[in-house]
Amino acid sequence: MKIIPSIAIIGGGFCGAATLIQLVRQSEFPLNIVLINKENQIPKGLAYSSFNERHVLNVPAGKMSIFPEEPDHFINWIRSKKEYHIFADDELPDTFIPRVIYGKYLEEIFNDTISNLPDHISVNIINDEAVDIDLSDSGNSVKLKSGSEIFADKIVLAIGNFLPDNPKIRDNSFYNSEKYFQNPWNRKAVEGLKDNDNVLIIGTGLTMVDNVISLTDIGFKGKIYSVSTNGYFPLSHKKRKPYTDILEELHPPYEISKLYSLFRKHIKIVLSKGITGEAVVDAVRPKTQEIWLSLSMEDKIRFMAHIRHLWGVARHRLPKNIFLQMQDLISKGRLEIIGGRLQEIKKISDHVLVTIKEKKSLNIKELIVSRVINCTGPKTDISKIDQPLISNLYKKGLIVPDEMRLGINALPDGTIIHGDNTLSTKLFTTGSLLKGILWESTAVPELRIQAKSLAGELISRLYSNKNANA
Ligand SMILES: Cc1cc2nc3c(=O)[nH]c(=O)nc-3n(C[C@H](O)[C@H](O)[C@H](O)COP(=O)(O)OP(=O)(O)OC[C@H]3O[C@@H](n4cnc5c(N)ncnc54)[C@H](O)[C@@H]3O)c2cc1C
């Protein structure tokens, strides 16, 4: 009997689903694909199964096609749907569409792929948690929480983001309290509040904004505080002509001090032309992976320590209407942004006392709130992730953190580098776990390219190099 090559994909969010769809699109050869997913809905994952219709994409529709080879696929899909004709046609590519609509788009393509599989490809979808992986010359297996085992020639980790880390405070016991919501993407974080309650959101980025939208949508009347070390607030997307002059001077070898001076020079130029500084960041975006890959370790550390937060503010912006809504809440005193360091969070009877050392004044500010929501962004150090799959793979040395501890050590194409420094021929990854390697490994414009190239790589390893399959 001829054995058909098999691929197990762990995680059925955007990355896992897009890799599966690309495997089906690209493979001319027989293939068995198994998709293993827990919790979030396939293929929407965490981001696109949002519970609030006013949570919008942070990337304009024109850049959200699932297929890099068909950049207008998403906007053409929107145009083909009568119910979405409300999105003005000429402005559609620049429009920030609700994430639930994007989830429906992914769902339709995924279902269409599964219902029209070519005869040489089979797909098996398993709703379960992968808890361990064994790699051996006699066969590789994924162990599931239910006790079953899945055998596969190649295994892809597409498991998305982890919950945020608990910020450092004097006494961590508060983090066991029912007043603390570590998962900012769960609707429970914003439910069950009373009119006279106040809320503290730790973090001042896009997830904070999502939570503020959810709170105001359900009629929350209390005050919302949002704190981060710098107190930077997200900027607004603006319509403007692309600025690309910086690209003429942007050549390897890259060094952070030279890049910094180049940025300052071009930001001055754009400001003098009445354009905002983010135009320079947008211009460099297609080159970010190339730059990051060639920076020295010292330069990466310098970037993380001094520039990362500013870069994040310029990169992750808000649609203008949401930005204005936030400014309105700030001007009415309903939302207060605080720059400072958390010192202490304590439960006192039915309330929570929060102490913050303010960045500018160094004063100690005390807040009384009813709830604390953690919007500081996903935890990235895999050596500290308390999930069976990650901790088992880490203990065995099958995965190790990259040198920046932002994800897994791997090659840019997703080939995992094991703890003994050997290149895996069986285990691959994609998505945010590649952040330490690529820096930009977060949003659809780069994730769809990863899905396409990883699928091509897996097929060619299975079919053109049988030795790599051993
Ligand atoms: C709230 C939010 C909004 C975002 N908005 C945008 C946006 O507007 N535009 C954009 O381009 N990007 C956005 N992003 C970035 C987003 O991360 C990517 O676009 C993309 O959705 C990531 O997909 P993923 O498959 O890597 O992760 P996920 O969608 O999280 O999928 C991972 C899946 O793996 C499953 N899983 C994890 N561990 C296991 C296991 N052990 N066994 C089985 N299954 C497992 C999870 O349950 C989940 O279903 C957003 C991210 C978030 C969190």
The ligand as a Tripos MOL2 file, in Angstrom:
@<TRIPOS>MOLECULE
LIG
   53    58     1     0     0
SMALL
NO_CHARGES

@<TRIPOS>ATOM
      1 C1         -7.5280   41.2030   19.0500 C.3       1 LIG1
      2 C2         -6.6380   41.1420   17.8560 C.ar      1 LIG1
      3 C3         -6.9280   41.8970   16.7320 C.ar      1 LIG1
      4 C4         -6.1190   41.8350   15.6050 C.ar      1 LIG1
      5 N1         -6.4330   42.5860   14.5130 N.ar      1 LIG1
      6 C5         -5.6950   42.4620   13.3930 C.ar      1 LIG1
      7 C6         -6.0420   43.1800   12.2000 C.ar      1 LIG1
      8 O1         -6.9810   43.9490   12.1960 O.2       1 LIG1
      9 N2         -5.2970   42.9820   11.0900 N.ar      1 LIG1
     10 C7         -4.2210   42.1550   11.0830 C.ar      1 LIG1
     11 O2         -3.5870   42.0080   10.0410 O.2       1 LIG1
     12 N3         -3.8450   41.4930   12.2050 N.ar      1 LIG1
     13 C8         -4.5560   41.6180   13.3380 C.ar      1 LIG1
     14 N4         -4.1930   40.9360   14.4580 N.ar      1 LIG1
     15 C9         -3.0080   40.1010   14.4120 C.3       1 LIG1
     16 C10        -3.4130   38.6420   14.3630 C.3       1 LIG1
     17 O3         -2.6230   38.0730   15.3600 O.3       1 LIG1
     18 C11        -3.2030   37.9750   13.0130 C.3       1 LIG1
     19 O4         -3.8440   38.6920   11.9980 O.3       1 LIG1
     20 C12        -3.7540   36.5370   12.9370 C.3       1 LIG1
     21 O5         -5.0950   36.5130   13.2910 O.3       1 LIG1
     22 C13        -2.9530   35.5760   13.7910 C.3       1 LIG1
     23 O6         -3.4470   34.2800   13.5510 O.3       1 LIG1
     24 P1         -2.8250   33.0120   14.2510 P.3       1 LIG1
     25 O7         -3.3460   31.8320   13.5310 O.co2     1 LIG1
     26 O8         -1.3610   33.1470   14.3840 O.co2     1 LIG1
     27 O9         -3.3750   33.0520   15.7590 O.3       1 LIG1
     28 P2         -4.8100   32.7430   16.3360 P.3       1 LIG1
     29 O10        -5.8700   33.3690   15.5560 O.co2     1 LIG1
     30 O11        -4.7480   33.0680   17.7890 O.co2     1 LIG1
     31 O12        -4.9850   31.1740   16.1600 O.3       1 LIG1
     32 C14        -4.2670   30.2280   16.8880 C.3       1 LIG1
     33 C15        -5.1850   29.0500   17.1550 C.3       1 LIG1
     34 O13        -4.4170   27.9820   17.7120 O.3       1 LIG1
     35 C16        -5.1580   27.3950   18.7570 C.3       1 LIG1
     36 N5         -4.2350   26.6970   19.6360 N.ar      1 LIG1
     37 C17        -3.3010   27.2330   20.4610 C.ar      1 LIG1
     38 N6         -2.6540   26.2550   21.1160 N.ar      1 LIG1
     39 C18        -3.1800   25.0840   20.6950 C.ar      1 LIG1
     40 C19        -2.9350   23.7210   21.0310 C.ar      1 LIG1
     41 N7         -2.0050   23.3810   21.9060 N.pl3     1 LIG1
     42 N8         -3.6820   22.7680   20.4410 N.ar      1 LIG1
     43 C20        -4.6320   23.1010   19.5240 C.ar      1 LIG1
     44 N9         -4.9070   24.3830   19.1660 N.ar      1 LIG1
     45 C21        -4.1850   25.3540   19.7540 C.ar      1 LIG1
     46 C22        -5.8540   28.5870   19.4070 C.3       1 LIG1
     47 O14        -6.9270   28.1930   20.2210 O.3       1 LIG1
     48 C23        -6.2850   29.3600   18.1690 C.3       1 LIG1
     49 O15        -7.5250   28.9280   17.6940 O.3       1 LIG1
     50 C24        -4.9800   41.0010   15.6100 C.ar      1 LIG1
     51 C25        -4.6830   40.2470   16.7620 C.ar      1 LIG1
     52 C26        -5.5040   40.3080   17.8620 C.ar      1 LIG1
     53 C27        -5.1610   39.4880   19.0740 C.3       1 LIG1
@<TRIPOS>BOND
     1     1     2 1
     2     2     3 ar
     3     2    52 ar
     4     3     4 ar
     5     4     5 ar
     6     4    50 ar
     7     5     6 ar
     8     6     7 ar
     9     6    13 1
    10     7     8 2
    11     7     9 ar
    12     9    10 ar
    13    10    11 2
    14    10    12 ar
    15    12    13 ar
    16    13    14 ar
    17    14    15 1
    18    14    50 ar
    19    15    16 1
    20    16    17 1
    21    16    18 1
    22    18    19 1
    23    18    20 1
    24    20    21 1
    25    20    22 1
    26    22    23 1
    27    23    24 1
    28    24    25 2
    29    24    26 1
    30    24    27 1
    31    27    28 1
    32    28    29 2
    33    28    30 1
    34    28    31 1
    35    31    32 1
    36    32    33 1
    37    33    34 1
    38    33    48 1
    39    34    35 1
    40    35    36 1
    41    35    46 1
    42    36    37 ar
    43    36    45 ar
    44    37    38 ar
    45    38    39 ar
    46    39    40 ar
    47    39    45 ar
    48    40    41 1
    49    40    42 ar
    50    42    43 ar
    51    43    44 ar
    52    44    45 ar
    53    46    47 1
    54    46    48 1
    55    48    49 1
    56    50    51 ar
    57    51    52 ar
    58    52    53 1
@<TRIPOS>SUBSTRUCTURE
     1 LIG1         1 GROUP 0 **** ****
